[in-house]
Amino acid sequence: MAEATYIPRLKLHYDDVVRPSLIERFGYTNPFQVPRLDKVVLNMGVGGAVADSKKINVAVDDLAAIAGQRPVITKARASIANFKLREGMNIGTKVTLRRARMYEFVDRLLTVALPRVRDFRGLSPSSFDGGGNFSLGMREHIVFPEINYDNVEEELGLDVVICTTARNDEEARVLLDELNFPFRN
């Protein structure tokens, strides 16, 4: 008896709706030409970790709760005297999500987290990098339901980079539009 595999809701939407729409719009002949989400990278810079090394552990725990996967601690590459920063000091944390976890995170980002952002007016359509990748920054990580607001001592920023297999920004924009990303007009 085979074990049933779980397929995220956003992946099903991509396979059933988005993929055929992209094939029709751009006229792809090979199924591997169709753009898709490749990975999502979450990054938290913790500037206060220079003065208080415990802050990095809080950021690691919070990012692990948001991503559902253990993040890696990032270290300073160079010493900067003005910031009292030494090479090799812990200054942030990051995690890369792929496959099912990636689709689950993007679904939660679009349906739960972004609507909870104060004064949210849509995502900037100019945040593409020229190679089909989209970046967005959030001032507060507490918009995710996994974070208990009462236990948070300091609100941390969160950078989200959505990497696609699109060849250019136009294809990536259409892909993310079809996945219901709330872009500004």
TORFITOR-136796 format. One record per residue: residue number from 0; residue in one letter; x, y, z of N, C-alpha, C, O in turn. Coordinates in steps of 0.2 Angstrom, whole numbers, plus 2048, in hexadecimal, padded with zeros to 3 digits. Layout:
<nugus>
NUGU / n / res / nxx / nyy / nzz / caxx / cayy / cazz / cxx / cyy / czz / oxx / oyy / ozz
NUGU / NUM / A / X / Y / Z / X / Y / Z / X / Y / Z / X / Y / Z
...
</nugus>
This chain:
<nugus>
NUGU / n / res / nxx / nyy / nzz / caxx / cayy / cazz / cxx / cyy / czz / oxx / oyy / ozz
NUGU / 0 / M / 804 / 7FA / 800 / 800 / 800 / 800 / 804 / 806 / 800 / 809 / 807 / 804
NUGU / 1 / A / 804 / 80B / 7FB / 808 / 811 / 7FB / 805 / 816 / 7FF / 7FF / 817 / 800
NUGU / 2 / E / 80A / 81A / 802 / 808 / 81F / 806 / 806 / 825 / 802 / 809 / 827 / 7FD
NUGU / 3 / A / 800 / 829 / 804 / 7FE / 82E / 800 / 803 / 834 / 801 / 805 / 836 / 807
NUGU / 4 / T / 805 / 838 / 7FC / 809 / 83E / 7FD / 805 / 844 / 7FD / 800 / 844 / 7FA
NUGU / 5 / Y / 807 / 849 / 801 / 804 / 84F / 802 / 806 / 854 / 7FC / 80C / 855 / 7FB
NUGU / 6 / I / 801 / 857 / 7F9 / 803 / 85C / 7F4 / 800 / 863 / 7F6 / 7FA / 863 / 7F7
NUGU / 7 / P / 804 / 868 / 7F7 / 802 / 86E / 7FA / 7FD / 871 / 7F5 / 7FD / 870 / 7EF
NUGU / 8 / R / 7F8 / 875 / 7F8 / 7F3 / 878 / 7F4 / 7F5 / 87D / 7EE / 7F2 / 87D / 7E9
NUGU / 9 / L / 7FA / 881 / 7F0 / 7FD / 885 / 7EB / 800 / 881 / 7E5 / 800 / 884 / 7DF
NUGU / 10 / K / 803 / 87C / 7E6 / 806 / 877 / 7E1 / 801 / 875 / 7DC / 802 / 875 / 7D6
NUGU / 11 / L / 7FB / 873 / 7DF / 7F6 / 870 / 7DB / 7F3 / 876 / 7D7 / 7F1 / 875 / 7D1
NUGU / 12 / H / 7F2 / 87C / 7DA / 7F0 / 882 / 7D6 / 7F5 / 883 / 7D0 / 7F3 / 885 / 7CB
NUGU / 13 / Y / 7FB / 883 / 7D1 / 800 / 884 / 7CC / 800 / 87F / 7C7 / 7FF / 880 / 7C1
NUGU / 14 / D / 7FF / 878 / 7C8 / 7FE / 873 / 7C3 / 7F8 / 873 / 7BF / 7F8 / 872 / 7B9
NUGU / 15 / D / 7F2 / 875 / 7C3 / 7EC / 875 / 7BF / 7EA / 87B / 7BC / 7E7 / 87B / 7B6
NUGU / 16 / V / 7EC / 881 / 7BE / 7EA / 887 / 7BB / 7F0 / 88B / 7B8 / 7F0 / 88E / 7B3
NUGU / 17 / V / 7F5 / 88C / 7BC / 7FB / 891 / 7BA / 7FE / 88E / 7B4 / 800 / 892 / 7B0
NUGU / 18 / R / 800 / 888 / 7B5 / 805 / 885 / 7B0 / 801 / 885 / 7A9 / 804 / 888 / 7A4
NUGU / 19 / P / 7FB / 883 / 7A8 / 7F8 / 884 / 7A1 / 7F7 / 88B / 79F / 7F7 / 88C / 799
NUGU / 20 / S / 7F6 / 88F / 7A4 / 7F5 / 896 / 7A2 / 7FC / 899 / 79F / 7FC / 89D / 79A
NUGU / 21 / L / 801 / 897 / 7A2 / 808 / 89A / 7A0 / 80A / 897 / 799 / 80C / 89A / 795
NUGU / 22 / I / 808 / 890 / 798 / 809 / 88D / 792 / 805 / 891 / 78C / 808 / 892 / 787
NUGU / 23 / E / 7FF / 892 / 78E / 7FB / 896 / 789 / 7FD / 89D / 787 / 7FE / 89F / 781
NUGU / 24 / R / 7FF / 8A0 / 78C / 801 / 8A7 / 78C / 808 / 8A8 / 788 / 809 / 8AC / 784
NUGU / 25 / F / 80D / 8A4 / 78A / 814 / 8A5 / 787 / 815 / 89F / 781 / 81A / 8A0 / 77E
NUGU / 26 / G / 811 / 89B / 780 / 812 / 896 / 77B / 818 / 891 / 77C / 81B / 890 / 777
NUGU / 27 / Y / 819 / 88F / 782 / 81E / 88A / 783 / 81D / 883 / 780 / 817 / 881 / 780
NUGU / 28 / T / 822 / 880 / 77D / 821 / 87A / 779 / 824 / 874 / 77E / 821 / 86F / 77D
NUGU / 29 / N / 828 / 876 / 782 / 82B / 871 / 786 / 829 / 872 / 78E / 829 / 878 / 790
NUGU / 30 / P / 826 / 86D / 791 / 824 / 86E / 798 / 829 / 870 / 79D / 827 / 873 / 7A2
NUGU / 31 / F / 82F / 870 / 79B / 834 / 872 / 7A0 / 836 / 879 / 79F / 839 / 87C / 7A3
NUGU / 32 / Q / 833 / 87C / 79A / 834 / 884 / 799 / 82F / 888 / 79D / 831 / 88E / 79E
NUGU / 33 / V / 82A / 885 / 7A0 / 825 / 888 / 7A4 / 828 / 88A / 7AA / 82B / 886 / 7AE
NUGU / 34 / P / 828 / 891 / 7AC / 82B / 893 / 7B2 / 827 / 890 / 7B8 / 821 / 88F / 7B8
NUGU / 35 / R / 82B / 88F / 7BE / 828 / 88D / 7C4 / 82C / 88F / 7CA / 831 / 892 / 7C9
NUGU / 36 / L / 829 / 88F / 7D0 / 82D / 891 / 7D5 / 833 / 88C / 7D6 / 832 / 886 / 7D6
NUGU / 37 / D / 839 / 88E / 7D8 / 83F / 88A / 7D9 / 840 / 889 / 7E0 / 841 / 884 / 7E3
NUGU / 38 / K / 841 / 88F / 7E4 / 842 / 88F / 7EB / 840 / 896 / 7EE / 83F / 89B / 7EA
NUGU / 39 / V / 83F / 896 / 7F5 / 83E / 89C / 7F8 / 843 / 89C / 7FE / 844 / 897 / 802
NUGU / 40 / V / 847 / 8A2 / 7FE / 84C / 8A3 / 803 / 849 / 8A8 / 808 / 847 / 8AE / 806
NUGU / 41 / L / 849 / 8A6 / 80F / 847 / 8AB / 814 / 84E / 8AD / 818 / 852 / 8A9 / 819
NUGU / 42 / N / 84E / 8B4 / 819 / 854 / 8B6 / 81C / 852 / 8BB / 822 / 84E / 8C0 / 821
NUGU / 43 / M / 855 / 8BB / 827 / 854 / 8BF / 82D / 85B / 8C2 / 82F / 860 / 8BE / 831
NUGU / 44 / G / 85C / 8C9 / 82E / 862 / 8CC / 830 / 861 / 8CE / 838 / 85C / 8D1 / 839
NUGU / 45 / V / 866 / 8CC / 83C / 865 / 8CE / 843 / 86B / 8D3 / 845 / 870 / 8D0 / 847
NUGU / 46 / G / 86A / 8D9 / 844 / 86F / 8DE / 846 / 871 / 8DE / 84D / 876 / 8DF / 84F
NUGU / 47 / G / 86C / 8DD / 851 / 86D / 8DD / 858 / 871 / 8D7 / 85B / 872 / 8D7 / 861
NUGU / 48 / A / 872 / 8D2 / 857 / 876 / 8CC / 859 / 87D / 8CE / 85B / 881 / 8CA / 85E
NUGU / 49 / V / 880 / 8D4 / 858 / 886 / 8D6 / 859 / 887 / 8D7 / 861 / 88C / 8D6 / 864
NUGU / 50 / A / 882 / 8DB / 864 / 882 / 8DD / 86B / 880 / 8D7 / 86F / 882 / 8D6 / 875
NUGU / 51 / D / 87B / 8D4 / 86D / 878 / 8CE / 871 / 877 / 8C8 / 86D / 873 / 8C7 / 869
NUGU / 52 / S / 87B / 8C3 / 86F / 87C / 8BD / 86B / 875 / 8B8 / 86B / 874 / 8B4 / 868
NUGU / 53 / K / 871 / 8BA / 871 / 86B / 8B6 / 871 / 866 / 8B7 / 86C / 861 / 8B3 / 86B
NUGU / 54 / K / 866 / 8BD / 869 / 861 / 8BF / 864 / 861 / 8BB / 85E / 85C / 8BA / 85B
NUGU / 55 / I / 867 / 8B8 / 85D / 868 / 8B4 / 857 / 864 / 8AD / 858 / 861 / 8AB / 853
NUGU / 56 / N / 864 / 8AB / 85E / 860 / 8A5 / 860 / 859 / 8A6 / 85F / 855 / 8A1 / 85D
NUGU / 57 / V / 856 / 8AC / 861 / 84F / 8AD / 860 / 84D / 8AE / 859 / 848 / 8AB / 857
NUGU / 58 / A / 852 / 8B1 / 855 / 850 / 8B1 / 84E / 850 / 8AA / 84B / 84C / 8A9 / 846
NUGU / 59 / V / 855 / 8A6 / 84D / 855 / 89F / 84A / 84E / 89B / 84C / 84B / 898 / 847
NUGU / 60 / D / 84C / 89C / 852 / 846 / 899 / 854 / 840 / 89B / 850 / 83C / 897 / 84E
NUGU / 61 / D / 840 / 8A2 / 850 / 83A / 8A5 / 84C / 83A / 8A3 / 845 / 835 / 8A1 / 842
NUGU / 62 / L / 840 / 8A3 / 841 / 840 / 8A1 / 83A / 83E / 89A / 839 / 83B / 898 / 834
NUGU / 63 / A / 841 / 896 / 83E / 83F / 88E / 83E / 837 / 88D / 83E / 835 / 889 / 83B
NUGU / 64 / A / 834 / 891 / 842 / 82D / 891 / 843 / 829 / 893 / 83D / 824 / 890 / 83B
NUGU / 65 / I / 82C / 898 / 83A / 829 / 89B / 834 / 82A / 896 / 82E / 825 / 895 / 82A
NUGU / 66 / A / 830 / 894 / 82D / 831 / 890 / 827 / 830 / 888 / 828 / 82F / 885 / 823
NUGU / 67 / G / 830 / 886 / 82E / 82F / 87F / 82F / 835 / 87B / 82E / 835 / 875 / 82C
NUGU / 68 / Q / 83A / 87E / 82E / 841 / 87B / 82C / 846 / 87F / 830 / 846 / 885 / 831
NUGU / 69 / R / 84B / 87B / 832 / 851 / 87E / 836 / 855 / 883 / 832 / 858 / 881 / 82D
NUGU / 70 / P / 856 / 889 / 834 / 85A / 88E / 830 / 861 / 88D / 832 / 863 / 88A / 837
NUGU / 71 / V / 865 / 890 / 82E / 86C / 890 / 82F / 86E / 898 / 831 / 86B / 89C / 82F
NUGU / 72 / I / 873 / 898 / 835 / 876 / 89F / 838 / 87B / 8A1 / 833 / 87F / 89E / 831
NUGU / 73 / T / 87A / 8A8 / 831 / 87E / 8AB / 82C / 883 / 8AF / 830 / 882 / 8B2 / 836
NUGU / 74 / K / 88A / 8AF / 82E / 88F / 8B2 / 832 / 892 / 8B8 / 82D / 891 / 8B8 / 827
NUGU / 75 / A / 895 / 8BD / 831 / 898 / 8C3 / 82E / 89E / 8C1 / 829 / 8A2 / 8BD / 82C
NUGU / 76 / R / 89E / 8C3 / 823 / 8A4 / 8C2 / 81F / 8AA / 8C6 / 820 / 8B0 / 8C4 / 81F
NUGU / 77 / A / 8A9 / 8CC / 823 / 8AE / 8D1 / 824 / 8AD / 8D5 / 82A / 8A7 / 8D5 / 82D
NUGU / 78 / S / 8B2 / 8D7 / 82D / 8B2 / 8DB / 833 / 8B0 / 8E2 / 831 / 8B3 / 8E5 / 82D
NUGU / 79 / I / 8AC / 8E6 / 835 / 8AA / 8ED / 834 / 8AB / 8F0 / 83B / 8A6 / 8EF / 83F
NUGU / 80 / A / 8B0 / 8F4 / 83C / 8B1 / 8F7 / 842 / 8AB / 8FC / 845 / 8A9 / 8FC / 84A
NUGU / 81 / N / 8A8 / 900 / 840 / 8A3 / 904 / 842 / 89D / 901 / 845 / 899 / 904 / 849
NUGU / 82 / F / 89C / 8FB / 842 / 896 / 8F7 / 845 / 898 / 8F2 / 84A / 894 / 8EE / 84D
NUGU / 83 / K / 89E / 8F2 / 84D / 8A1 / 8EE / 852 / 8A0 / 8E6 / 850 / 89E / 8E2 / 854
NUGU / 84 / L / 8A1 / 8E5 / 849 / 8A0 / 8DF / 846 / 8A6 / 8DB / 845 / 8AB / 8DE / 842
NUGU / 85 / R / 8A7 / 8D5 / 847 / 8AD / 8D1 / 845 / 8AB / 8CC / 840 / 8A6 / 8C9 / 840
NUGU / 86 / E / 8B0 / 8CA / 83C / 8AF / 8C5 / 837 / 8AE / 8BE / 83B / 8B1 / 8BC / 840
NUGU / 87 / G / 8A8 / 8BB / 839 / 8A6 / 8B4 / 83C / 8A1 / 8B5 / 841 / 89F / 8B0 / 843
NUGU / 88 / M / 89F / 8BB / 843 / 89A / 8BC / 848 / 893 / 8BA / 845 / 892 / 8BB / 83F
NUGU / 89 / N / 88E / 8B8 / 849 / 888 / 8B6 / 846 / 884 / 8BC / 845 / 883 / 8C0 / 84A
NUGU / 90 / I / 881 / 8BD / 83F / 87D / 8C3 / 83E / 876 / 8C2 / 83B / 873 / 8C7 / 839
NUGU / 91 / G / 875 / 8BC / 83A / 86E / 8BB / 837 / 86D / 8B3 / 836 / 870 / 8AF / 838
NUGU / 92 / T / 867 / 8B2 / 833 / 865 / 8AB / 832 / 861 / 8AB / 82B / 85E / 8AF / 829
NUGU / 93 / K / 862 / 8A5 / 828 / 85E / 8A4 / 822 / 85C / 89D / 821 / 85F / 898 / 824
NUGU / 94 / V / 857 / 89C / 81C / 855 / 895 / 81B / 852 / 895 / 814 / 84F / 89A / 811
NUGU / 95 / T / 854 / 88F / 810 / 851 / 88E / 809 / 84C / 889 / 809 / 84D / 884 / 80C
NUGU / 96 / L / 846 / 88B / 806 / 841 / 886 / 806 / 840 / 884 / 7FF / 840 / 888 / 7FA
NUGU / 97 / R / 83F / 87D / 7FE / 83D / 87B / 7F7 / 837 / 876 / 7F8 / 835 / 874 / 7FD
NUGU / 98 / R / 835 / 874 / 7F2 / 82F / 86F / 7F1 / 829 / 871 / 7F5 / 827 / 876 / 7F5
NUGU / 99 / A / 827 / 86C / 7F9 / 820 / 86D / 7FD / 821 / 872 / 802 / 81C / 876 / 802
NUGU / 100 / R / 826 / 873 / 805 / 827 / 878 / 80B / 827 / 87F / 807 / 824 / 883 / 80A
NUGU / 101 / M / 82A / 87F / 802 / 82A / 886 / 7FE / 822 / 888 / 7FC / 820 / 88E / 7FD
NUGU / 102 / Y / 81F / 883 / 7F9 / 818 / 885 / 7F7 / 813 / 886 / 7FD / 80F / 88B / 7FD
NUGU / 103 / E / 815 / 883 / 803 / 811 / 884 / 809 / 812 / 88B / 80C / 80E / 88F / 80E
NUGU / 104 / F / 819 / 88D / 80C / 81B / 893 / 80E / 818 / 899 / 80A / 815 / 89E / 80D
NUGU / 105 / V / 818 / 898 / 803 / 816 / 89E / 7FF / 80E / 89E / 800 / 80B / 8A4 / 800
NUGU / 106 / D / 80B / 899 / 801 / 803 / 899 / 802 / 802 / 89C / 808 / 7FD / 8A1 / 808
NUGU / 107 / R / 806 / 89B / 80E / 804 / 89F / 814 / 806 / 8A6 / 813 / 803 / 8AA / 816
NUGU / 108 / L / 80B / 8A7 / 810 / 80D / 8AE / 80F / 808 / 8B2 / 80B / 806 / 8B8 / 80D
NUGU / 109 / L / 805 / 8B0 / 806 / 800 / 8B3 / 802 / 7F9 / 8B3 / 806 / 7F6 / 8B8 / 805
NUGU / 110 / T / 7F7 / 8AE / 809 / 7F0 / 8AE / 80C / 7F0 / 8B0 / 813 / 7EB / 8B2 / 816
NUGU / 111 / V / 7F6 / 8B0 / 817 / 7F5 / 8B1 / 81E / 7FA / 8B7 / 820 / 7F7 / 8BC / 823
NUGU / 112 / A / 800 / 8B7 / 81E / 805 / 8BC / 820 / 804 / 8C3 / 81D / 803 / 8C8 / 821
NUGU / 113 / L / 804 / 8C3 / 816 / 803 / 8CA / 813 / 7FD / 8CE / 815 / 7FD / 8D4 / 816
NUGU / 114 / P / 7F7 / 8CA / 815 / 7F1 / 8CE / 818 / 7F2 / 8D1 / 81F / 7EE / 8D5 / 820
NUGU / 115 / R / 7F6 / 8CE / 823 / 7F7 / 8D1 / 82A / 7FC / 8D6 / 82A / 7FD / 8D9 / 830
NUGU / 116 / V / 7FF / 8D8 / 825 / 804 / 8DD / 825 / 800 / 8E4 / 825 / 7FC / 8E5 / 821
NUGU / 117 / R / 802 / 8E9 / 82A / 7FF / 8EF / 82A / 800 / 8F3 / 824 / 806 / 8F3 / 821
NUGU / 118 / D / 7FB / 8F7 / 822 / 7FC / 8FB / 81C / 7FE / 8F8 / 816 / 802 / 8FB / 812
NUGU / 119 / F / 7FC / 8F2 / 815 / 7FF / 8EE / 80F / 7FB / 8F0 / 809 / 7F5 / 8F0 / 809
NUGU / 120 / R / 7FF / 8F3 / 804 / 7FB / 8F5 / 7FE / 7FD / 8F1 / 7F7 / 7FC / 8F3 / 7F2
NUGU / 121 / G / 800 / 8EB / 7F9 / 802 / 8E7 / 7F3 / 80A / 8E7 / 7F3 / 80E / 8EB / 7F5
NUGU / 122 / L / 80C / 8E2 / 7EF / 813 / 8E1 / 7EE / 816 / 8E5 / 7E8 / 812 / 8E6 / 7E3
NUGU / 123 / S / 81C / 8E7 / 7E9 / 81F / 8EB / 7E4 / 821 / 8E7 / 7DD / 824 / 8E2 / 7DE
NUGU / 124 / P / 81E / 8E9 / 7D8 / 820 / 8E5 / 7D1 / 827 / 8E7 / 7CF / 829 / 8E4 / 7CA
NUGU / 125 / S / 82A / 8EB / 7D2 / 831 / 8ED / 7D0 / 837 / 8E9 / 7D4 / 83C / 8EA / 7D4
NUGU / 126 / S / 834 / 8E4 / 7D8 / 839 / 8E0 / 7DC / 83C / 8DA / 7D9 / 83E / 8D6 / 7DD
NUGU / 127 / F / 83C / 8DA / 7D3 / 83F / 8D4 / 7CF / 846 / 8D6 / 7CE / 848 / 8DC / 7CD
NUGU / 128 / D / 84A / 8D1 / 7CD / 851 / 8D2 / 7CC / 854 / 8D2 / 7C5 / 85A / 8D2 / 7C4
NUGU / 129 / G / 850 / 8D1 / 7C0 / 852 / 8D0 / 7B9 / 853 / 8C9 / 7B7 / 853 / 8C7 / 7B1
NUGU / 130 / G / 853 / 8C4 / 7BC / 854 / 8BD / 7BA / 84E / 8B9 / 7BC / 84E / 8B3 / 7BC
NUGU / 131 / G / 848 / 8BC / 7BE / 842 / 8B9 / 7BF / 841 / 8B7 / 7C7 / 83D / 8B3 / 7C8
NUGU / 132 / N / 845 / 8BA / 7CB / 844 / 8B9 / 7D2 / 841 / 8BF / 7D5 / 842 / 8C5 / 7D3
NUGU / 133 / F / 83D / 8BE / 7DA / 839 / 8C4 / 7DE / 83B / 8C4 / 7E5 / 83C / 8BF / 7E8
NUGU / 134 / S / 83C / 8CA / 7E8 / 83E / 8CB / 7EF / 839 / 8D0 / 7F2 / 837 / 8D4 / 7EF
NUGU / 135 / L / 838 / 8CE / 7F8 / 834 / 8D3 / 7FC / 837 / 8D3 / 803 / 839 / 8CE / 806
NUGU / 136 / G / 836 / 8D8 / 807 / 838 / 8D9 / 80E / 832 / 8DA / 812 / 82E / 8DE / 810
NUGU / 137 / M / 832 / 8D8 / 818 / 82D / 8D9 / 81D / 830 / 8DC / 823 / 835 / 8D9 / 825
NUGU / 138 / R / 82D / 8E1 / 826 / 830 / 8E4 / 82B / 82F / 8E0 / 832 / 833 / 8E1 / 836
NUGU / 139 / E / 82A / 8DD / 832 / 828 / 8D9 / 838 / 827 / 8D1 / 836 / 824 / 8D0 / 832
NUGU / 140 / H / 82A / 8CD / 83A / 829 / 8C6 / 839 / 823 / 8C3 / 83D / 821 / 8BD / 83C
NUGU / 141 / I / 820 / 8C8 / 841 / 81B / 8C5 / 845 / 814 / 8C5 / 841 / 80F / 8C3 / 844
NUGU / 142 / V / 814 / 8C6 / 83B / 80E / 8C5 / 837 / 80C / 8BE / 835 / 807 / 8BC / 833
NUGU / 143 / F / 811 / 8BA / 837 / 810 / 8B2 / 836 / 80D / 8B0 / 83C / 80F / 8B1 / 842
NUGU / 144 / P / 808 / 8AB / 83B / 804 / 8A9 / 841 / 808 / 8A4 / 845 / 806 / 8A3 / 84B
NUGU / 145 / E / 80E / 8A2 / 843 / 812 / 89D / 847 / 816 / 8A1 / 84C / 818 / 89E / 851
NUGU / 146 / I / 816 / 8A7 / 84C / 81A / 8AB / 851 / 815 / 8AE / 856 / 810 / 8B1 / 854
NUGU / 147 / N / 816 / 8AC / 85C / 811 / 8AF / 862 / 813 / 8B6 / 863 / 819 / 8B7 / 866
NUGU / 148 / Y / 80F / 8BB / 862 / 810 / 8C2 / 863 / 812 / 8C3 / 86A / 816 / 8C8 / 86B
NUGU / 149 / D / 80F / 8C0 / 86F / 811 / 8C1 / 876 / 818 / 8C0 / 878 / 81B / 8C3 / 87D
NUGU / 150 / N / 81B / 8BB / 875 / 822 / 8B9 / 876 / 827 / 8BD / 873 / 82D / 8BB / 874
NUGU / 151 / V / 825 / 8C1 / 86E / 82A / 8C5 / 86A / 82D / 8CB / 86E / 829 / 8CF / 870
NUGU / 152 / E / 834 / 8CB / 86F / 837 / 8D0 / 872 / 839 / 8D6 / 86D / 838 / 8DC / 86E
NUGU / 153 / E / 83B / 8D4 / 867 / 83D / 8D9 / 862 / 83A / 8D6 / 85B / 83B / 8D0 / 859
NUGU / 154 / E / 837 / 8DB / 857 / 835 / 8D9 / 851 / 83B / 8D9 / 84C / 83E / 8DE / 84B
NUGU / 155 / L / 83B / 8D4 / 848 / 841 / 8D3 / 843 / 83E / 8D3 / 83C / 838 / 8D2 / 83B
NUGU / 156 / G / 842 / 8D6 / 838 / 840 / 8D6 / 831 / 841 / 8CF / 82D / 845 / 8CB / 830
NUGU / 157 / L / 83E / 8CE / 828 / 83F / 8C8 / 824 / 83F / 8C9 / 81D / 83B / 8CD / 81A
NUGU / 158 / D / 844 / 8C7 / 81A / 845 / 8C7 / 812 / 843 / 8C1 / 80F / 844 / 8BB / 811
NUGU / 159 / V / 83E / 8C1 / 80A / 83C / 8BB / 806 / 83E / 8BC / 7FF / 83C / 8C1 / 7FC
NUGU / 160 / V / 842 / 8B7 / 7FD / 844 / 8B7 / 7F6 / 841 / 8B1 / 7F2 / 842 / 8AB / 7F4
NUGU / 161 / I / 83C / 8B2 / 7ED / 839 / 8AD / 7EA / 83D / 8AC / 7E3 / 83C / 8B0 / 7DE
NUGU / 162 / C / 840 / 8A6 / 7E2 / 844 / 8A5 / 7DC / 840 / 8A0 / 7D8 / 83C / 89C / 7DA
NUGU / 163 / T / 83F / 8A2 / 7D1 / 83B / 89F / 7CC / 840 / 89C / 7C7 / 846 / 89E / 7C6
NUGU / 164 / T / 83E / 898 / 7C3 / 841 / 896 / 7BD / 840 / 89A / 7B7 / 842 / 898 / 7B1
NUGU / 165 / A / 83D / 89F / 7B7 / 83B / 8A4 / 7B2 / 841 / 8A7 / 7AF / 846 / 8A8 / 7B3
NUGU / 166 / R / 841 / 8A8 / 7A8 / 847 / 8AB / 7A5 / 848 / 8B2 / 7A6 / 84D / 8B5 / 7A5
NUGU / 167 / N / 842 / 8B6 / 7A7 / 842 / 8BD / 7A8 / 83D / 8BF / 7AD / 839 / 8BB / 7AF
NUGU / 168 / D / 83D / 8C6 / 7AE / 838 / 8C8 / 7B3 / 831 / 8C8 / 7B0 / 82C / 8C7 / 7B5
NUGU / 169 / E / 830 / 8C9 / 7AA / 829 / 8C8 / 7A7 / 826 / 8C2 / 7A9 / 820 / 8C1 / 7AB
NUGU / 170 / E / 829 / 8BC / 7A7 / 827 / 8B5 / 7A9 / 826 / 8B4 / 7B0 / 821 / 8B1 / 7B2
NUGU / 171 / A / 82A / 8B7 / 7B4 / 82A / 8B6 / 7BB / 824 / 8BA / 7BE / 820 / 8B7 / 7C2
NUGU / 172 / R / 823 / 8C0 / 7BB / 81D / 8C4 / 7BE / 816 / 8C1 / 7BC / 812 / 8C0 / 7C0
NUGU / 173 / V / 816 / 8BE / 7B6 / 810 / 8BA / 7B4 / 80F / 8B4 / 7B8 / 809 / 8B3 / 7BB
NUGU / 174 / L / 814 / 8B0 / 7BA / 814 / 8AA / 7BE / 811 / 8AC / 7C5 / 80C / 8A9 / 7C8
NUGU / 175 / L / 814 / 8B2 / 7C8 / 812 / 8B4 / 7CF / 80B / 8B7 / 7CF / 807 / 8B6 / 7D4
NUGU / 176 / D / 809 / 8BA / 7C9 / 802 / 8BD / 7C9 / 7FD / 8B7 / 7C9 / 7F8 / 8B7 / 7CC
NUGU / 177 / E / 7FF / 8B2 / 7C5 / 7FB / 8AC / 7C4 / 7FA / 8A8 / 7CB / 7F5 / 8A5 / 7CD
NUGU / 178 / L / 7FF / 8A9 / 7CF / 7FF / 8A6 / 7D6 / 7FC / 8AA / 7DB / 7FC / 8A9 / 7E1
NUGU / 179 / N / 7F9 / 8B0 / 7D9 / 7F5 / 8B4 / 7DD / 7F9 / 8B9 / 7E2 / 7F7 / 8BA / 7E7
NUGU / 180 / F / 7FF / 8BA / 7DF / 803 / 8BF / 7E3 / 800 / 8C6 / 7E3 / 7FE / 8C8 / 7DD
NUGU / 181 / P / 7FF / 8CA / 7E8 / 7FB / 8D0 / 7E8 / 800 / 8D6 / 7E6 / 802 / 8DA / 7EA
NUGU / 182 / F / 801 / 8D7 / 7DF / 805 / 8DC / 7DD / 802 / 8E3 / 7DD / 7FB / 8E3 / 7DB
NUGU / 183 / R / 805 / 8E8 / 7DE / 802 / 8EF / 7DD / 801 / 8F0 / 7D5 / 805 / 8ED / 7D1
NUGU / 184 / N / 7FC / 8F4 / 7D4 / 7FB / 8F6 / 7CD / 800 / 8FB / 7CA / 800 / 8FD / 7C5
</nugus>
